[in-house]
Amino acid sequence: MKKNYGVFDKSIFIGAFLSGSLAGTVFAQTSISLPRPHIETPNDQTPRRLTPITGYTLALGWSPEYCRGKTTRAADAYQCGSGHFFGITLHGLWPEGRQGVYPQYCRETTLLPSTIINKMAEITPSAQILQHEWAKHGSCMTTKPEEYFARASAMFRSLHWPDMNKLASDPDLTAGQFSAAFAAVNHDIDPKAVKVITARRNWLSEIWICYDLDFKSKICDRDPTALPPEAKIKLKPGFQLRPTY
């Protein structure tokens, strides 16, 4: 079977990404000061793995939960320090494989250029996460980081957010209700295409959206580790980055 590396059309997103037209949000950062990342390579725990791609996951983070208690580390200062307000952020775009065996660290990578880090910082406010996502996941999709991040950025910016603070006020909120609320403002996404990920004590930490090989949302494959729809979750209130729909 043909391995689906680099399957997306390189010309669709790359020009817009490099020109900066995919970089705007509802507020402007006047300056960006992130620590430079370090190169990540495969190791015994996370070895290089070349397997066919069967779909994709777009992983989103909920910054108010991520930043809970993280105000002292230099690596978290841009995202969690005073003066910066983040809500839903982009964690990464992950190629998936059969039975959960996904490709990773497919090619050697170098340090990301600061131009890419600066363009992505308003949706992924960590240089090291960007470096990690490129090395572990993006290297299995393309040879050029600007192509990988252009695709991930475009997918992220195509989404709408539900009213997170309204959901946070519901003491009986369930994972299924959250998925339904997310799908309700993204009409091409089925609630069963949305996985809810929680941290300790069932606080919402991430939202994973499942896509097929054509980058169309699809119902997620069965995952015994996924949170069941009836599971109660909690949501830390935070800054609403984008208008609700």
Secondary structure per residue as TSV (DSSP state, phi and psi in degrees):
chain	resnum	aa	ss	phi	psi
A	1	M	-	360.0	140.7
A	2	K	-	-68.2	134.3
A	3	K	-	-79.9	132.2
A	4	N	-	-91.9	62.8
A	5	Y	T	-91.8	134.6
A	6	G	T	63.6	45.1
A	7	V	-	-83.4	-14.5
A	8	F	S	-87.2	157.6
A	9	D	-	-70.9	114.3
A	10	K	H	-66.5	-23.0
A	11	S	H	-85.5	-14.9
A	12	I	H	-69.7	-45.3
A	13	F	H	-108.4	-23.9
A	14	I	H	-64.1	-40.7
A	15	G	H	-63.8	-43.9
A	16	A	H	-65.1	-38.1
A	17	F	H	-65.6	-47.5
A	18	L	H	-68.1	-30.6
A	19	S	H	-78.7	-13.6
A	20	G	T	94.0	0.9
A	21	S	T	-73.1	-12.1
A	22	L	T	-97.2	7.1
A	23	A	-	-99.4	-5.5
A	24	G	-	-84.4	144.5
A	25	T	-	-128.8	-171.0
A	26	V	S	-76.4	-6.3
A	27	F	S	-139.3	158.4
A	28	A	-	-108.9	135.3
A	29	Q	-	-85.6	124.5
A	30	T	S	-73.8	-27.6
A	31	S	-	-152.9	153.3
A	32	I	-	-124.5	122.3
A	33	S	-	-133.8	93.3
A	34	L	-	-114.5	142.6
A	35	P	-	-60.5	143.2
A	36	R	-	-66.4	140.7
A	37	P	-	-79.0	172.0
A	38	H	-	-115.4	155.0
A	39	I	-	-66.7	139.3
A	40	E	-	-112.4	139.1
A	41	T	-	-132.0	160.4
A	42	P	-	-65.0	157.0
A	43	N	-	-146.4	-170.9
A	44	D	S	-63.4	-34.5
A	45	Q	S	-79.3	-35.0
A	46	T	S	-128.8	79.5
A	47	P	-	-77.9	164.1
A	48	R	-	-61.7	135.4
A	49	R	B	-142.2	116.5
A	50	L	-	-105.9	101.8
A	51	T	-	-133.0	155.2
A	52	P	-	-61.9	142.8
A	53	I	-	-84.3	129.7
A	54	T	-	-112.0	-7.3
A	55	G	E	171.6	-168.1
A	56	Y	E	-142.6	155.8
A	57	T	E	-123.6	128.3
A	58	L	E	-98.0	113.2
A	59	A	E	-99.4	123.5
A	60	L	E	-112.3	144.8
A	61	G	E	-111.3	152.9
A	62	W	E	-103.8	103.5
A	63	S	H	-59.9	-40.3
A	64	P	H	-55.6	-35.1
A	65	E	H	-76.5	-42.5
A	66	Y	H	-57.9	-40.0
A	67	C	T	-84.1	0.3
A	68	R	T	-58.1	111.3
A	69	G	T	78.0	3.4
A	70	K	-	-105.7	82.5
A	71	T	-	-125.9	1.0
A	72	T	S	-111.7	-27.6
A	73	R	-	-71.7	136.5
A	74	A	G	-61.1	-34.3
A	75	A	G	-65.7	-24.0
A	76	D	G	-102.7	-0.6
A	77	A	H	-61.8	-40.2
A	78	Y	H	-67.9	-41.4
A	79	Q	H	-79.4	-38.9
A	80	C	H	-110.5	-7.6
A	81	G	S	-77.5	173.4
A	82	S	T	-67.1	144.3
A	83	G	T	93.2	-9.7
A	84	H	-	-117.8	135.7
A	85	F	-	-128.3	115.4
A	86	F	-	-124.9	143.0
A	87	G	S	-111.6	-104.0
A	88	I	E	-80.3	129.5
A	89	T	E	-119.8	165.8
A	90	L	E	-92.8	117.3
A	91	H	E	-80.2	-55.0
A	92	G	E	177.6	172.8
A	93	L	E	-114.6	119.3
A	94	W	E	-116.1	125.2
A	95	P	E	-71.5	138.8
A	96	E	E	-108.4	165.6
A	97	G	-	-137.3	179.5
A	98	R	G	-68.3	137.7
A	99	Q	G	52.5	36.5
A	100	G	G	77.3	4.0
A	101	V	-	-94.3	95.7
A	102	Y	-	-101.8	155.3
A	103	P	-	-72.1	150.7
A	104	Q	B	-157.5	150.2
A	105	Y	-	48.1	51.4
A	106	C	-	-72.6	-26.0
A	107	R	S	-140.2	156.9
A	108	E	-	-66.8	142.5
A	109	T	-	-128.4	159.3
A	110	T	-	-113.3	176.0
A	111	L	-	-61.7	138.1
A	112	L	-	-66.8	140.8
A	113	P	-	-68.7	151.0
A	114	S	H	-62.7	-25.8
A	115	T	H	-62.2	-41.4
A	116	I	H	-69.7	-44.4
A	117	I	H	-59.0	-44.3
A	118	N	H	-66.0	-37.9
A	119	K	H	-68.5	-32.4
A	120	M	H	-91.5	-12.8
A	121	A	T	-62.5	-27.2
A	122	E	T	-78.2	-11.6
A	123	I	T	-119.1	-23.3
A	124	T	S	-128.2	87.7
A	125	P	-	-82.4	46.2
A	126	S	-	-150.9	117.8
A	127	A	H	-64.2	-36.1
A	128	Q	H	-71.7	-36.2
A	129	I	H	-63.5	-42.0
A	130	L	H	-59.6	-45.1
A	131	Q	H	-62.1	-43.1
A	132	H	H	-63.0	-46.6
A	133	E	H	-62.5	-39.7
A	134	W	H	-65.8	-46.5
A	135	A	H	-67.0	-46.7
A	136	K	H	-80.9	-41.4
A	137	H	T	-111.3	-49.6
A	138	G	G	-62.0	-32.7
A	139	S	G	-64.8	-14.9
A	140	C	G	-92.3	-2.4
A	141	M	T	-113.1	-28.3
A	142	T	-	-163.4	166.2
A	143	T	S	-92.9	-7.8
A	144	K	-	-120.2	122.7
A	145	P	H	-62.6	-33.0
A	146	E	H	-64.2	-29.8
A	147	E	H	-70.7	-43.8
A	148	Y	H	-62.1	-48.4
A	149	F	H	-73.0	-27.9
A	150	A	H	-64.2	-43.3
A	151	R	H	-64.3	-49.8
A	152	A	H	-61.0	-42.2
A	153	S	H	-63.3	-44.5
A	154	A	H	-64.0	-40.6
A	155	M	H	-64.5	-43.5
A	156	F	H	-60.6	-46.4
A	157	R	H	-75.0	-11.0
A	158	S	T	-80.8	-10.7
A	159	L	-	-90.5	154.5
A	160	H	-	-114.2	155.0
A	161	W	B	-108.5	141.3
A	162	P	-	-71.3	172.6
A	163	D	-	-74.4	97.1
A	164	M	H	-65.3	-36.3
A	165	N	H	-71.1	-33.1
A	166	K	H	-66.0	-43.1
A	167	L	H	-63.1	-37.2
A	168	A	H	-64.8	-24.4
A	169	S	T	-81.3	-6.9
A	170	D	-	-88.9	111.0
A	171	P	T	-71.2	-13.8
A	172	D	T	-110.3	21.2
A	173	L	-	-61.4	134.5
A	174	T	B	-114.1	164.5
A	175	A	H	-60.7	-40.1
A	176	G	H	-64.7	-39.9
A	177	Q	H	-65.9	-38.3
A	178	F	H	-65.2	-45.4
A	179	S	H	-59.7	-40.1
A	180	A	H	-65.8	-40.0
A	181	A	H	-65.6	-38.7
A	182	F	H	-66.5	-44.1
A	183	A	H	-67.1	-31.0
A	184	A	H	-63.5	-27.6
A	185	V	T	-101.5	2.6
A	186	N	S	-132.1	87.7
A	187	H	T	-67.5	-14.4
A	188	D	T	-93.7	7.5
A	189	I	S	-116.3	125.9
A	190	D	-	-79.9	144.7
A	191	P	G	-53.8	-30.7
A	192	K	G	-78.1	-1.3
A	193	A	G	-92.6	1.3
A	194	V	E	-116.1	118.7
A	195	K	E	-100.0	134.4
A	196	V	E	-101.8	125.2
A	197	I	E	-114.2	131.9
A	198	T	E	-119.3	156.8
A	199	A	-	-96.2	-155.9
A	200	R	G	-60.6	144.3
A	201	R	G	59.8	28.1
A	202	N	G	66.6	28.4
A	203	W	B	-81.4	131.0
A	204	L	E	-57.7	127.5
A	205	S	E	-119.6	-37.0
A	206	E	E	-145.3	160.8
A	207	I	E	-128.7	122.0
A	208	W	E	-111.7	129.2
A	209	I	E	-114.1	131.9
A	210	C	E	-93.9	138.6
A	211	Y	E	-133.7	154.3
A	212	D	-	-88.8	-172.2
A	213	L	T	-66.9	-19.7
A	214	D	T	-94.8	11.3
A	215	F	S	63.4	31.7
A	216	K	-	-101.8	137.7
A	217	S	B	-61.7	146.1
A	218	K	-	-143.8	159.7
A	219	I	-	-63.1	132.1
A	220	C	-	-65.9	146.2
A	221	D	-	-64.1	157.1
A	222	R	-	-59.0	131.0
A	223	D	-	-136.2	107.1
A	224	P	T	-63.8	-16.8
A	225	T	T	-92.2	-6.7
A	226	A	S	-71.0	150.3
A	227	L	-	-71.0	127.6
A	228	P	-	-67.5	152.4
A	229	P	T	-57.5	-31.7
A	230	E	T	-82.5	-5.6
A	231	A	-	-67.8	132.5
A	232	K	B	-76.6	140.2
A	233	I	-	-130.7	162.8
A	234	K	B	-121.9	150.5
A	235	L	-	-132.3	118.8
A	236	K	-	-72.6	125.7
A	237	P	-	-60.5	154.6
A	238	G	-	-166.6	-175.9
A	239	F	-	-69.9	128.0
A	240	Q	-	-86.2	104.1
A	241	L	-	-65.8	-31.7
A	242	R	S	-134.3	149.3
A	243	P	-	-56.5	143.9
A	244	T	B	-82.7	163.5
A	245	Y	-	-128.1	360.0
